[in-house]
């Protein structure tokens, strides 16, 4: 009887060099690099891919890495990990905490690279069990939403072949040992908007001689909160966050301008367009009411698409994960409000499966206040937190999720 993908994955990863992978992870965590500056990280990943027999190319889309392993006739499966860190000051207190001031792997991308390197090694070592082509991609600049598109624009598929299917995964809070899958929309679209309010500056003792952009900006921050509560239907999911407001230089100077940066999270294009239009309308209205001397500037910036799994592909991957880890570890949590540029690799036509791997250490989860899953999730460090610290025990399972997912879609030897 032929071995199943689950059985094969367990066999291939039975002797994973976990201590070596843990050291690799600690090294990546200690040396985080911001978007499009991932030179060291890319080099470390490329070295490992070369050592395991992959044709390896660096500098794709800036700092991207591509490894290709041809192994006979069969489908081409792309495995992707993002590599960039965040401008966050780490406060985990870990012995391998970031050595770079103000930069941290606060979203688990160091763990993603470790998983990818481990899966590539296992699949290369067990190539007698499968047929096809593996494309292993270390992607830069996921946090800015630009990395995947840059790699595609740099000829990713023209140079290395167009894949038949894409696989990706992400570390997330939750008791370590769960593998959430959604056979459809799993993470939301994200849209950044920058607003410049133009006033007329002057002395703080003579506000009547000015048009104060700080007051207008304050009205905007408050008024924009009604976009979701009053302009989006109750059955739709949406979030509007004002992430930054900047104005002024001294206590007694009324500035000439104020800047606001906000972010939208949406789960349909119709809602996204409605919210962008509302932001423009409200901004122009508040500036008109304040008597601003110039029209405000509303600039739509970085945009992440919705991540929508192909149901058939995701079902196949979720099934093998259930076989490897147990059926009770795989469940559908519904779509999250996070965002990803992973779909840019799909070009609108390539099917993909994208899932989560929970990584909160058991002791952290158990000590978190609350009795329900939502209460504990709100209490443990989340992605982008300066305290985000995945459990090292998830290194081997994260390798197995990628390896087993690939084996479920490659041809059996």
C-alpha positions in Angstrom: 0.0 0.0 0.0 1.3 3.4 -0.9 2.2 5.7 1.9 -0.1 8.7 2.5 1.2 12.3 2.5 0.7 12.4 6.2 2.7 9.3 6.8 5.4 10.4 4.4 5.6 13.8 6.1 6.0 12.2 9.5 8.7 9.9 8.1 10.6 12.7 6.4 10.5 14.9 9.5 11.1 12.2 12.1 14.8 13.1 12.4 14.5 16.9 12.0 17.7 18.7 13.3 15.6 20.6 15.8 18.5 22.0 17.8 20.1 23.3 14.6 16.8 24.9 13.5 16.4 26.4 17.0 19.8 28.0 16.7 19.0 29.3 13.3 15.8 30.8 14.6 17.5 32.4 17.5 20.1 33.9 15.2 17.4 35.3 12.9 15.5 36.7 15.9 18.6 38.4 17.3 19.4 40.1 13.9 16.1 41.5 12.5 16.1 43.5 9.4 13.4 45.9 8.1 11.6 45.6 4.8 13.9 45.5 1.7 16.9 45.4 4.0 16.8 41.7 4.7 20.3 41.1 3.2 21.6 39.0 6.1 18.4 37.0 6.5 18.3 36.3 2.8 21.9 35.2 2.8 21.3 32.8 5.7 18.3 31.2 4.0 20.1 31.0 0.6 23.0 29.2 2.2 20.7 26.6 3.7 18.9 26.1 0.4 22.1 25.6 -1.5 23.3 23.1 1.1 20.2 21.0 0.6 20.5 20.9 -3.2 18.2 23.7 -4.4 19.2 25.9 -7.3 19.3 29.2 -5.4 19.0 32.8 -6.6 19.3 35.9 -4.4 18.3 39.5 -5.1 14.9 38.7 -6.6 12.6 41.7 -6.2 15.3 43.4 -4.1 16.2 41.0 -1.4 14.1 38.0 -2.2 15.4 34.4 -2.4 14.2 31.7 -4.7 15.2 28.0 -4.4 14.1 25.5 -7.1 14.3 21.7 -6.8 13.3 19.8 -9.9 12.4 16.2 -9.2 10.7 14.7 -12.3 7.3 15.2 -13.9 4.6 16.6 -11.7 3.1 19.8 -10.4 5.1 22.9 -9.3 4.4 23.8 -5.7 5.6 27.1 -4.2 6.3 27.4 -0.5 6.6 31.0 0.8 8.0 32.6 3.9 8.2 36.4 4.6 11.5 37.7 6.0 11.2 41.3 7.2 11.0 42.6 10.8 9.3 45.6 12.3 10.3 49.0 13.7 9.4 47.8 17.3 11.6 47.9 20.4 11.7 44.4 21.9 10.8 43.9 25.6 10.6 40.1 25.8 13.7 39.8 27.9 14.8 36.7 25.9 18.5 35.8 25.9 18.3 36.0 22.1 16.4 39.3 22.0 17.0 41.7 19.1 20.5 43.2 19.1 19.3 46.0 16.8 17.8 49.0 18.6 14.2 49.7 17.6 13.9 46.7 15.3 12.3 43.4 16.2 10.8 40.3 14.7 7.5 41.0 16.3 5.4 39.1 13.8 7.1 35.7 13.6 8.7 36.1 10.2 11.9 34.7 11.7 9.9 31.6 12.6 8.5 31.5 9.1 12.0 31.4 7.6 13.0 28.7 10.0 10.0 26.6 9.1 10.7 27.1 5.4 14.4 26.1 5.7 13.4 23.0 7.7 10.7 21.9 5.2 13.0 22.5 2.2 15.7 20.2 3.9 13.2 17.5 4.7 11.6 17.5 1.2 15.0 17.5 -0.5 16.2 14.6 1.6 13.0 12.6 0.8 12.8 13.4 -2.9 12.3 9.7 -3.6 8.8 10.0 -2.2 7.5 12.7 -4.5 7.6 14.0 -8.1 7.3 17.6 -9.3 9.1 20.9 -8.7 9.5 22.7 -5.5 9.8 26.5 -5.5 10.9 27.9 -2.1 10.5 31.6 -1.8 11.9 33.9 0.9 9.9 37.0 0.4 10.9 40.5 1.5 8.8 43.5 2.5 5.5 41.7 3.5 5.0 44.4 6.2 4.8 47.1 3.6 2.6 45.1 1.2 5.2 45.5 -1.6 7.4 42.4 -1.4 5.4 39.8 -3.3 4.5 42.2 -6.1 8.2 43.2 -6.4 9.2 39.6 -6.8 6.6 39.0 -9.5 7.6 42.2 -11.3 11.2 41.0 -11.3 10.3 38.0 -13.3 9.7 35.4 -10.6 7.6 33.1 -12.8 9.3 33.9 -16.1 12.7 33.0 -14.5 11.8 30.1 -12.3 8.5 28.7 -13.7 4.9 29.4 -12.9 3.6 27.3 -10.0 0.4 25.3 -10.0 -0.3 26.0 -6.4 0.9 28.2 -3.5 1.3 27.4 0.2 1.9 29.9 3.0 1.4 29.9 6.8 1.7 32.4 9.6 2.5 32.3 13.3 -0.4 33.6 15.5 -1.3 33.8 19.1 -3.2 30.9 20.6 -2.2 27.8 22.6 0.6 26.1 20.7 -0.5 23.1 18.7 -3.5 24.4 16.7 -3.7 24.8 12.9 -6.6 27.1 11.9 -7.8 26.8 8.3 -10.5 28.7 6.4 -11.8 27.4 3.0 -12.3 30.9 1.7 -11.7 34.4 3.0 -9.1 34.1 5.8 -7.6 37.5 6.2 -8.8 40.9 5.2 -7.8 43.7 2.9 -5.8 46.6 4.3 -5.6 50.2 3.0 -3.4 53.0 4.4 -4.6 56.6 4.0 -2.6 59.7 4.7 -4.3 63.1 5.3 -2.7 66.5 5.3 -4.8 69.3 6.8 -3.7 72.8 5.9 -4.3 75.6 8.3 -2.8 79.1 8.9 -0.2 79.2 11.6 0.5 81.9 14.1 1.1 82.7 17.8 -0.8 80.7 20.4 -1.9 84.0 22.1 -3.8 85.1 18.9 -5.8 82.1 17.7 -8.3 84.4 16.0 -5.6 85.3 13.5 -5.0 81.6 12.6 -6.8 78.6 11.3 -5.8 75.9 13.7 -5.2 72.5 11.9 -4.8 70.7 15.2 -8.4 71.4 16.1 -9.6 70.3 12.7 -7.5 67.1 13.0 -9.0 66.4 16.4 -12.5 66.7 14.9 -11.4 64.4 12.1 -10.1 61.7 14.4 -13.4 61.7 16.2 -15.7 62.0 13.2 -13.9 59.3 11.3 -14.9 56.8 13.9 -18.4 57.0 12.7 -17.5 55.6 9.2 -17.7 52.1 10.6 -20.5 52.7 13.1 -22.8 54.6 10.8 -21.8 54.0 7.2 -21.0 50.2 7.2 -23.8 47.7 7.5 -24.0 45.8 10.7 -23.4 42.5 9.0 -20.2 43.7 7.4 -16.8 43.5 9.1 -14.6 46.6 9.0 -12.1 48.5 11.1 -10.8 52.1 10.9 -7.7 52.9 13.0 -6.0 56.3 13.3 -2.5 55.2 13.9 -0.7 58.6 13.9 -1.4 62.3 14.3 1.4 64.8 14.0 1.4 68.6 14.3 3.3 71.5 15.7 6.8 72.2 17.1 6.3 74.2 20.3 3.7 74.8 23.0 2.8 78.4 21.9 2.9 78.0 18.2 -0.2 77.2 16.2 1.1 75.1 13.3 0.3 75.5 9.6 -0.5 71.9 9.0 -1.4 68.6 10.7 -0.9 65.1 9.4 -3.1 62.1 10.1 -2.3 58.5 9.2 -5.1 55.9 9.2 -5.7 52.3 8.2 -8.8 50.5 6.9 -9.5 46.8 7.3 -12.3 45.4 5.0 -13.6 42.1 3.8 -15.2 43.2 0.6 -14.1 45.6 -2.2 -17.5 47.4 -2.0 -17.0 48.2 1.6 -13.4 49.4 1.1 -14.5 51.8 -1.7 -17.3 53.1 0.5 -15.0 53.7 3.4 -12.3 55.5 1.2 -15.0 57.7 -0.2 -16.3 58.5 3.3 -12.8 59.4 4.5 -12.4 61.8 1.6 -15.9 63.4 2.1 -15.5 63.8 5.9 -12.0 65.3 5.5 -13.1 67.8 2.9 -16.2 68.7 5.0 -14.3 69.3 8.2 -11.7 71.4 6.5 -14.4 73.4 4.8 -16.2 74.0 8.1 -12.9 75.1 9.7 -12.2 77.6 6.9 -8.9 76.0 6.0 -7.1 78.1 3.4 -6.4 75.1 1.1 -8.1 71.9 0.3 -6.8 68.9 2.3 -4.7 66.2 0.7 -6.0 62.7 1.0 -3.6 60.1 -0.3 -4.4 56.4 -0.5 -1.2 54.5 0.1 -0.2 50.8 0.6 -3.0 48.4 0.0 -3.1 44.7 0.8 -5.6 42.5 -1.0 -8.0 40.1 0.7 -6.6 36.6 1.1 -9.1 34.1 -0.1 -8.2 30.4 0.0 -9.1 28.1 -2.9 -11.5 25.8 -1.1 -10.4 22.6 -2.8 -6.7 23.3 -2.2 -7.2 24.3 1.4 -9.4 21.2 2.1 -6.6 19.0 0.9 -4.0 20.7 3.0 -6.3 20.9 6.1 -7.1 17.2 5.7 -3.4 16.2 5.8 -2.8 18.5 8.7 -5.6 16.7 10.6 -4.0 13.4 9.9 -0.6 14.5 11.0 -1.6 16.4 14.1 -5.1 15.1 15.0 -8.5 16.2 13.7 -9.1 18.3 16.8 -6.2 20.6 16.0 -7.6 21.8 12.7 -10.7 24.1 12.8 -12.3 27.0 11.0 -12.0 30.3 13.1 -13.6 32.4 10.4 -11.8 35.4 8.7 -9.4 37.6 10.7 -8.9 41.3 10.3 -5.2 40.9 9.7 -3.8 41.3 6.2 -1.2 39.8 3.9 0.4 40.4 0.5 0.7 36.7 -0.2 -2.2 36.8 -2.7 -0.1 39.0 -5.0 1.9 35.9 -5.8 -1.3 34.2 -7.1 -1.8 36.8 -10.0 -5.6 36.3 -9.5 -5.6 32.8 -10.9 -3.2 30.5 -9.1 -4.9 28.5 -6.3 -3.5 28.7 -2.8 -3.8 27.6 0.8 -2.8 29.9 3.6 -3.3 28.9 7.3 -2.2 29.7 10.8 0.0 28.0 13.3 -0.6 28.9 17.0 2.6 29.7 18.9 1.9 31.0 22.4 3.9 29.1 25.0 1.8 26.8 27.2 2.8 28.6 30.4 2.0 32.0 29.0 -1.4 30.8 27.8 -2.3 29.1 31.1 -1.3 32.1 33.1 -3.3 34.5 30.9 -6.4 35.9 32.6 -9.8 34.8 31.4 -11.7 31.6 31.0 -12.7 31.8 27.3 -10.6 31.7 24.1 -11.3 35.3 23.2 -10.5 36.5 26.8 -7.1 34.7 26.7 -6.3 35.8 23.2 -6.8 39.4 24.3 -4.4 38.9 27.2 -1.4 37.2 25.5 1.1 39.0 23.4 -0.1 39.4 19.9 1.7 39.9 16.6 3.4 43.3 16.4 3.6 43.4 20.2 7.1 44.2 21.7 6.5 41.1 23.9 5.6 38.7 21.0 7.7 35.5 21.6 6.6 32.3 19.9 7.3 29.0 21.6 10.4 27.2 20.3 8.4 23.9 20.6 6.5 25.0 17.4 9.6 24.8 15.2 9.1 21.1 14.3 5.3 21.3 13.9 5.7 24.3 11.6 8.1 22.4 9.4 5.7 19.5 9.3 2.7 21.7 8.3 4.7 23.0 5.2 6.2 19.6 4.3 2.9 17.7 4.6 1.0 20.4 2.7 3.5 20.2 -0.1 3.3 16.4 -0.2 -0.5 16.5 -0.4 -0.2 18.4 -3.7 2.9 16.9 -5.3 2.8 13.7 -7.3 3.5 10.5 -5.4 6.6 8.7 -6.5 
